[in-house]
């Protein structure tokens, strides 16, 4: 059985050096020609084993490793959502990953995003701690392995390096992983390796390639077995229009072989696309799939490889879709059914209550649904494409049954104007983001805020514990309603509350609060105000200097107990007084 090349995905924060690292390996200048120096399109490039050996040089001899893999297929991602398109049924296409971190800046939001996604997909990874040449006191030694470069440094520079490595180790531990400088790792299956390097000077690059090749060969031998006699299996990374070719697809072939003229089946949202391969366009070794005019027109491609395919009807395809080559026409219908079943297994449409998700690709849908399930967030519908009125109507239906699930999540898709208008009109929350974890975190945050807001609304509707004393000499009207000066002894006085005497006898309803002729919404403890009370007659049923307490039902009392943390110590004392008064007549009141 032959061995295929391991597929290594390169991830990390913007500007931390993902493409620069690959450029150093390829000795190309892809990044220099890109807008703002940031990867604009997902790309793949093949690094032959001879190149790996050439860069690693004596390092391989030192550790006694003989590489037998054909090479390494390096996949550069502009955003972590693209990683989710590297999918096959039941997992990720990526065999290994490099997470590039600026050793001086440390972890950034996208770095954490990368680690979380790799953890969710169970993809082994190493940390490339880039830009060591910028460490204070560091003396660059071009194209050397890390251990040799370290020997040339002052104790001051080494101390600065160690401090930054320890900081990375601390951050990585927050994600549930043990990590160490790769030279200190004894078990690579349990500890994440940190490799200090510089994409600018080439320091540590040989260590990265040596480790990737060694890890792949030692731990992924079974996974890398290749059957070249079988038709190809792959995944669509990008659908792209090319001048002179029309719509093409950039794909990763992870198993088998594809030839020009082969029947190609690509899964679709509604139905699969069945077409014939017109041309296979392969970037030369060390060149990048994004470089225009650099493609080789080849007759066949063997896994693992990134290849551009030209064929009719590719405009119907979507990124992230699985594809299969069929060599026997009798297999077409069976393969179509298998691929569409795979789509059905990912997309969700139920009648149960849950949020609604629309995303740009099948891989994005699969990743987000998986993460939502881990957070115990139910999903009613998860599909590909823009948000339409249909999704909003479903969300309205869900909201009527469970308010916090009447939500639409949008990942890298637009909301059509009529859908946006309907959502706003019906107060349907639409959460949009192009970062997978951000959209889930935003939902959890919104849900928590919404829950707290509802609790506060419920609390505001309850009759609160209040205690007041009527002030002698401040009777402004005896009845209908009685207007008398009062001092707030506990709680917050608001109009609408029922009052009772300490004996439990009703003493009317507070209808208004004033201070020097000005109406007030409320009065706090210690304040003296004029209170309008409907019901009592001052001098007959209400005495000057008398203490009054807020009256409430047993239901109100029980609900109020749920908000104990909202109540002051004085209010809690009033609650106890109310209970004692009520239980004289009804022993189990308020329980």
C-alpha positions in Angstrom: 0.0 0.0 0.0 1.4 3.4 -1.0 1.5 6.4 1.4 0.0 9.7 0.5 1.2 13.1 1.6 -0.1 14.4 4.9 -2.4 17.4 4.6 -1.3 20.2 6.9 -3.6 23.3 7.4 -1.9 26.5 8.5 -4.0 28.7 10.8 -3.6 31.7 13.1 -4.3 35.4 13.6 -4.1 38.0 10.9 -0.5 39.4 10.5 1.1 36.7 12.6 2.9 35.3 9.6 0.9 32.3 8.2 1.6 33.0 4.5 5.1 34.3 5.2 5.9 31.0 6.9 4.8 29.1 3.8 6.7 31.6 1.5 9.9 30.8 3.4 9.4 27.1 2.8 8.4 27.6 -0.9 10.8 30.4 -1.4 8.0 32.3 -3.3 6.5 35.7 -2.7 2.8 35.0 -2.7 2.2 37.4 0.2 4.0 40.3 -1.4 1.5 40.3 -4.3 -1.6 40.0 -2.1 -3.8 43.0 -1.0 -2.5 44.2 2.3 -0.3 41.2 2.7 -3.2 39.1 4.0 -4.3 35.8 2.3 -7.3 36.6 0.2 -8.2 33.1 -1.1 -7.7 29.6 0.3 -4.7 28.0 -1.3 -2.8 24.8 -1.3 0.8 24.0 -2.2 2.8 20.8 -2.4 6.2 20.6 -0.7 8.1 17.5 -2.1 9.9 15.3 0.3 13.2 16.2 -1.4 12.6 19.9 -0.4 11.7 18.9 3.1 14.9 16.9 3.4 16.9 19.8 1.9 15.5 22.3 4.4 15.9 19.9 7.4 19.3 18.8 6.4 21.4 17.6 9.3 18.4 17.8 11.7 16.9 14.6 10.3 20.3 12.8 10.6 20.6 14.0 14.2 17.3 12.5 15.3 17.7 9.4 13.0 14.4 10.0 11.0 14.1 8.8 7.4 11.1 10.3 5.7 9.2 8.0 3.4 6.2 10.3 2.7 5.9 11.8 -0.8 5.9 15.3 0.7 3.6 17.6 2.6 0.5 19.3 1.2 0.3 22.7 2.9 -3.1 24.4 3.0 -3.3 28.2 3.8 -6.6 29.5 5.2 -7.7 33.1 5.0 -10.2 32.6 7.8 -11.0 29.7 10.1 -14.4 29.2 8.4 -12.4 28.0 5.3 -11.0 25.2 7.5 -14.4 23.8 7.9 -14.6 23.2 4.1 -11.7 20.7 4.5 -14.2 18.1 5.5 -15.1 14.5 4.8 -17.9 12.4 6.3 -17.3 12.1 10.0 -14.4 14.5 10.4 -11.8 16.9 8.9 -9.6 16.3 5.9 -6.6 17.9 7.7 -4.2 15.4 9.1 -2.2 18.0 11.1 -2.2 21.8 11.7 0.2 24.5 12.3 -1.1 27.4 14.5 1.1 30.4 13.8 1.4 32.8 16.8 3.5 36.0 17.0 5.6 35.1 20.0 5.8 38.8 20.9 2.1 39.5 20.7 0.9 36.1 22.1 -2.6 34.8 21.5 -5.2 36.9 19.7 -8.9 36.2 19.2 -8.3 34.3 15.9 -5.6 32.2 17.6 -8.1 31.1 20.2 -10.6 30.5 17.5 -8.2 28.2 15.7 -7.4 26.2 18.8 -11.1 25.7 19.6 -11.9 24.5 16.0 -9.0 22.1 15.9 -10.0 20.7 19.3 -13.6 20.3 18.1 -12.5 18.4 15.0 -9.8 16.5 16.9 -7.0 17.6 14.6 -3.4 17.3 16.1 -1.5 20.6 15.9 1.8 22.3 16.7 2.4 25.9 17.6 4.8 27.9 15.4 5.9 30.7 17.7 6.9 33.1 14.9 9.0 36.3 14.8 11.7 35.3 17.3 14.0 37.7 15.3 12.1 40.6 17.0 12.7 39.3 20.6 14.7 41.9 22.5 18.4 41.0 22.3 18.0 38.2 19.7 20.8 37.8 17.2 19.4 36.3 14.0 21.2 33.3 12.4 19.7 32.7 9.0 18.2 29.3 8.1 19.4 27.4 11.1 17.5 25.0 13.3 16.2 26.4 16.5 18.7 24.6 18.8 21.7 26.0 16.8 20.2 29.5 16.7 19.6 29.4 20.5 23.3 28.6 21.1 24.3 31.9 19.5 22.2 34.0 21.8 23.0 35.9 25.0 21.6 34.8 28.3 19.5 38.0 28.2 17.9 37.0 24.8 17.3 33.4 25.9 15.7 34.6 29.1 13.3 36.8 27.1 12.5 33.9 24.8 11.8 31.5 27.7 9.5 34.1 29.3 7.5 34.4 26.1 7.3 30.6 25.7 6.1 30.2 29.3 3.4 32.8 28.6 2.2 30.8 25.5 2.2 27.6 27.6 -0.1 29.3 30.2 -2.5 30.5 27.5 -2.6 27.1 25.8 -3.5 25.4 29.2 -6.6 27.5 29.3 -7.9 25.5 26.3 -7.3 22.2 28.1 -3.9 21.3 26.6 -0.4 20.6 28.1 2.4 22.2 26.0 6.1 22.6 26.0 9.1 23.6 23.9 9.2 20.8 21.3 12.7 19.8 22.4 11.3 19.1 25.9 8.3 17.0 24.7 8.5 13.3 25.6 5.1 12.2 24.4 3.9 14.0 21.3 0.4 12.5 21.5 -0.3 14.2 24.9 1.7 17.5 24.7 1.4 20.3 22.2 4.8 21.2 20.7 5.9 24.9 20.6 8.5 25.6 18.0 10.1 29.1 18.1 10.8 30.3 14.6 11.2 33.2 12.2 9.5 33.3 8.7 11.9 36.2 8.0 15.3 34.6 8.9 14.3 31.0 8.4 15.3 30.0 12.0 13.3 27.1 13.2 11.7 26.3 9.8 13.6 23.1 9.5 12.4 22.1 12.9 8.7 22.6 11.9 9.1 20.5 8.7 11.0 17.8 10.6 8.4 17.6 13.2 5.4 17.6 10.8 7.1 14.8 8.7 8.1 12.8 11.7 4.7 13.1 13.5 2.8 12.2 10.3 5.0 9.2 9.6 5.0 7.9 13.1 1.4 8.5 14.3 -0.6 8.7 11.1 0.7 5.8 9.1 -2.6 4.0 8.9 -4.5 7.2 8.0 -2.0 8.0 5.2 -2.4 4.7 3.4 -3.3 5.4 -0.2 -5.1 3.3 -2.8 -4.2 4.7 -6.2 -6.4 2.2 -8.0 -9.6 3.7 -6.6 -11.6 6.7 -7.9 -10.9 10.0 -6.2 -12.7 11.4 -3.2 -12.4 15.1 -2.3 -13.9 18.3 -1.0 -14.7 21.6 -2.7 -12.7 24.4 -1.2 -13.7 27.2 -3.4 -16.0 27.9 -6.5 -14.3 30.4 -8.7 -14.7 31.9 -12.2 -11.5 31.9 -14.2 -11.0 33.8 -17.5 -11.1 31.4 -20.4 -12.3 28.5 -18.3 -15.6 29.7 -16.8 -16.6 28.5 -13.4 -14.0 26.2 -11.8 -13.6 24.5 -8.4 -10.6 24.4 -6.3 -10.7 21.0 -4.5 -8.6 18.9 -2.2 -8.3 15.3 -3.3 -7.7 13.2 -0.2 -8.0 9.7 -1.6 -7.7 7.9 -4.9 -7.1 9.2 -8.5 -8.9 11.6 -10.8 -8.3 11.8 -14.6 -9.5 14.1 -17.4 -12.7 12.7 -18.9 -13.8 11.1 -15.6 -17.4 11.4 -14.4 -17.5 13.7 -11.5 -20.3 13.9 -8.9 -20.5 16.8 -6.5 -23.2 17.0 -3.8 -25.6 19.9 -4.0 -28.1 21.7 -1.7 -31.1 20.3 -3.7 -29.6 17.7 -6.0 -26.0 16.6 -7.0 -24.1 17.9 -10.0 -23.1 15.2 -12.4 -20.5 16.3 -15.0 -17.3 15.3 -16.9 -13.8 16.5 -16.0 -12.7 18.8 -18.9 -9.3 19.8 -17.4 -7.2 19.2 -14.4 -5.0 22.2 -13.5 -2.2 21.6 -11.0 0.2 24.2 -9.6 3.8 23.1 -9.9 5.6 22.0 -6.7 6.4 24.9 -4.5 4.0 27.1 -6.4 0.6 28.2 -5.1 -2.8 27.3 -6.4 -3.8 31.0 -6.4 -1.0 32.1 -8.8 -2.5 33.0 -12.2 -0.9 31.5 -15.3 1.2 29.0 -13.3 -1.0 26.0 -13.8 0.0 22.8 -15.4 -2.6 21.0 -17.5 -2.3 17.4 -16.3 -4.0 14.2 -17.3 -4.4 12.7 -13.8 -4.0 13.7 -10.1 -3.3 11.3 -7.2 -4.1 12.1 -3.6 -3.2 14.1 -1.6 -3.4 17.2 -3.8 -4.9 20.5 -4.3 -6.2 20.8 -7.9 -8.4 23.2 -9.9 -11.0 21.4 -12.0 -12.7 22.7 -15.1 -16.0 21.1 -16.0 -19.5 22.0 -17.2 -22.3 23.0 -14.7 -19.9 23.8 -11.8 -21.8 27.1 -11.2 -24.4 24.9 -9.3 -21.8 23.8 -6.7 -21.2 25.2 -3.2 -18.0 25.4 -1.2 -17.6 22.6 1.3 -19.5 20.0 -0.7 -18.1 16.4 -1.0 -17.2 15.1 -4.4 -16.6 11.6 -5.9 -15.2 10.3 -9.2 -17.1 7.4 -10.8 -15.4 5.1 -13.2 -18.4 2.9 -13.8 -21.7 4.4 -15.0 -23.6 1.8 -13.0 -22.3 3.4 -9.8 -23.6 6.9 -10.6 -27.1 6.6 -9.0 -25.7 4.9 -5.9 -23.0 7.5 -5.5 -25.5 10.4 -6.0 -27.7 8.9 -3.3 -24.8 8.5 -0.9 -23.6 12.1 -1.4 -27.1 13.5 -0.9 -27.6 11.4 2.2 -24.3 12.9 3.5 -25.8 16.4 2.9 -29.1 15.4 4.7 -27.0 14.2 7.7 -25.5 17.7 8.0 -28.5 19.9 7.3 -31.2 20.1 9.9 -35.0 20.7 9.5 -37.2 19.6 12.4 -40.5 20.7 14.0 -38.9 21.0 17.4 -38.2 24.3 19.1 -34.7 25.6 18.4 -32.7 28.4 16.8 -32.4 28.8 13.0 -29.0 28.8 11.3 -28.1 29.9 7.8 -24.5 29.6 6.7 -22.4 29.9 3.5 -21.1 26.4 3.2 -21.8 22.8 4.2 -18.7 22.7 6.4 -19.7 25.9 8.2 -23.2 24.4 8.9 -21.7 21.2 10.2 -19.2 22.9 12.5 -21.7 25.4 14.0 -24.4 22.7 14.5 -21.8 20.5 16.3 -20.8 23.4 18.6 -24.4 24.4 19.3 -25.1 20.8 20.4 -22.1 20.8 22.7 -23.6 23.9 24.3 -27.1 22.2 24.5 -28.6 24.8 22.2 -31.4 23.1 20.2 -31.5 23.7 16.4 -34.7 23.7 14.5 -33.2 24.4 11.0 -29.7 24.6 9.7 -29.2 25.3 6.0 -27.0 26.9 3.3 -27.8 30.3 1.8 -29.3 33.7 2.5 -32.0 34.4 5.1 -35.4 34.6 3.6 -38.9 35.4 4.9 -39.4 31.7 5.3 -36.8 31.5 8.1 -38.2 34.6 9.8 -41.7 33.1 9.8 -40.3 29.9 11.4 -38.5 32.0 14.0 -41.7 33.8 14.8 -43.4 30.5 15.4 -40.6 29.4 17.7 -40.6 32.7 19.6 -44.3 32.3 20.4 -43.4 29.0 22.3 -40.0 29.9 23.7 -38.8 33.5 23.4 -35.0 32.8 23.8 -35.0 30.4 20.8 -36.8 32.7 18.4 -33.4 33.6 16.9 -31.7 33.5 13.5 -28.0 32.9 13.2 -26.3 34.1 10.0 -22.7 33.0 9.2 -21.2 34.7 6.2 -24.6 35.1 4.5 -26.9 38.1 3.9 -30.4 38.7 5.1 -32.8 39.6 2.3 -34.4 43.0 2.6 -38.0 41.7 3.0 -36.8 39.1 5.6 -35.0 41.9 7.5 -38.1 44.1 7.5 -40.3 41.2 8.8 -37.7 40.3 11.5 -37.6 43.9 12.8 -41.4 44.2 12.8 -41.7 41.0 14.9 -38.7 41.7 17.1 -36.8 38.6 15.9 -33.1 38.7 16.9 -30.8 38.2 14.0 -27.2 37.4 14.9 -24.6 37.8 12.1 -20.9 37.1 12.2 -18.0 35.7 10.1 -16.4 34.1 13.1 -17.8 30.7 14.2 -17.3 31.0 17.9 -18.3 34.7 18.0 -21.8 34.0 16.7 -22.4 31.4 19.4 -20.9 33.6 22.1 -23.1 36.5 20.9 -26.1 34.2 21.2 -25.2 33.1 24.8 -24.6 36.8 25.7 -27.9 37.9 24.2 -29.8 35.1 25.9 -28.2 35.9 29.3 -29.0 39.6 28.9 -32.5 38.8 27.7 -33.0 36.5 30.7 -31.8 39.2 33.1 -34.0 41.8 31.4 -37.0 39.6 31.8 -36.2 39.0 35.4 -36.0 42.7 36.0 -39.3 43.2 34.2 -40.9 40.5 36.4 -39.4 42.1 39.5 -40.7 45.5 38.5 -44.3 44.2 38.3 -44.2 42.7 41.8 -45.4 44.6 44.9 -42.1 45.4 46.8 -41.6 45.4 50.5 -41.9 48.9 51.8 -42.3 50.4 55.3 -43.4 54.0 56.0 -44.3 56.2 59.0 -46.9 58.9 58.7 -45.6 62.3 60.0 -47.6 64.1 62.7 -48.6 67.7 61.8 -48.4 67.0 58.0 -52.0 66.2 57.1 -52.9 67.9 53.8 -56.2 66.2 53.2 -58.1 63.8 55.4 -59.7 61.5 52.8 -60.7 60.8 49.1 -57.7 60.4 48.9 -56.0 61.1 52.1 -52.8 63.2 51.6 -50.3 63.0 54.4 -46.6 63.4 54.9 -44.7 60.2 55.3 -41.1 59.1 55.9 -39.7 56.0 54.1 -38.3 53.6 56.6 -37.4 50.7 54.3 -37.6 49.9 50.6 -38.6 52.1 47.7 -42.1 53.7 47.8 -43.9 53.6 44.5 -47.5 54.4 43.6 -49.9 51.5 43.1 -48.8 49.5 46.2 -51.4 48.3 48.8 -50.7 49.3 52.4 -51.6 47.6 55.7 -51.2 48.3 59.4 -48.8 46.3 61.6 -52.0 44.5 62.8 -52.7 43.3 59.3 -55.7 45.6 58.7 -55.8 47.1 55.2 -55.0 50.7 55.0 -55.7 51.6 51.4 -53.8 52.0 48.2 -51.0 54.5 47.5 -52.0 56.4 44.4 -49.4 59.3 44.1 -46.2 60.7 45.6 -45.4 64.4 45.7 -42.7 66.7 47.0 -43.4 70.5 47.1 -46.1 70.0 44.5 -43.9 68.0 42.1 -45.1 64.5 41.3 -42.5 61.7 41.9 -42.1 58.3 40.5 -40.7 56.9 43.7 -39.2 57.8 47.1 -36.2 56.0 48.7 -35.3 55.2 52.3 -34.9 58.3 54.5 -36.9 60.6 52.2 -39.9 62.5 53.4 -42.7 63.1 50.8 -46.5 63.7 50.6 -48.4 60.4 49.9 -51.9 60.2 48.4 -53.6 57.2 49.9 -57.0 56.0 48.6 -59.2 54.4 51.3 -58.3 55.7 54.8 -59.6 58.7 56.7 -56.9 60.5 58.7 -57.9 60.8 62.3 -60.4 58.0 62.1 -58.9 54.9 60.3 -55.4 56.3 60.0 -53.5 57.9 62.8 -50.6 60.4 62.5 -47.3 58.8 63.5 -48.6 55.3 62.5 -46.4 52.8 60.8 -47.7 51.2 57.5 -46.3 48.2 55.6 -46.8 47.2 52.0 -49.5 44.5 51.6 -49.1 41.7 49.1 -50.6 38.3 48.1 -49.0 35.0 49.0 -48.2 34.5 45.3 -46.4 37.9 45.1 -44.5 37.0 48.3 -43.3 33.7 46.9 -42.2 35.3 43.6 -40.4 38.1 45.5 -38.4 35.5 47.4 -36.8 34.5 44.0 -35.3 38.0 43.9 -33.6 38.0 47.4 -30.4 39.3 45.9 -32.2 42.3 44.6 -33.5 43.2 48.0 -31.7 45.3 50.7 -31.3 44.0 54.3 -34.1 46.5 55.4 -36.4 45.1 52.7 -35.7 41.5 53.8 -36.6 42.5 57.3 -39.9 44.0 56.0 -40.5 40.7 54.2 -40.2 38.8 57.5 -42.6 41.3 59.2 -45.1 40.8 56.4 -44.9 37.0 56.8 -45.3 37.1 60.6 -48.4 39.4 60.2 -50.0 37.2 57.6 -49.2 33.9 59.3 -51.1 34.9 62.4 -54.3 34.4 60.4 -52.9 31.7 58.0 -50.0 29.7 59.3 -48.8 28.4 55.9 -49.1 31.7 54.1 -46.3 32.4 51.6 -44.7 28.9 51.8 
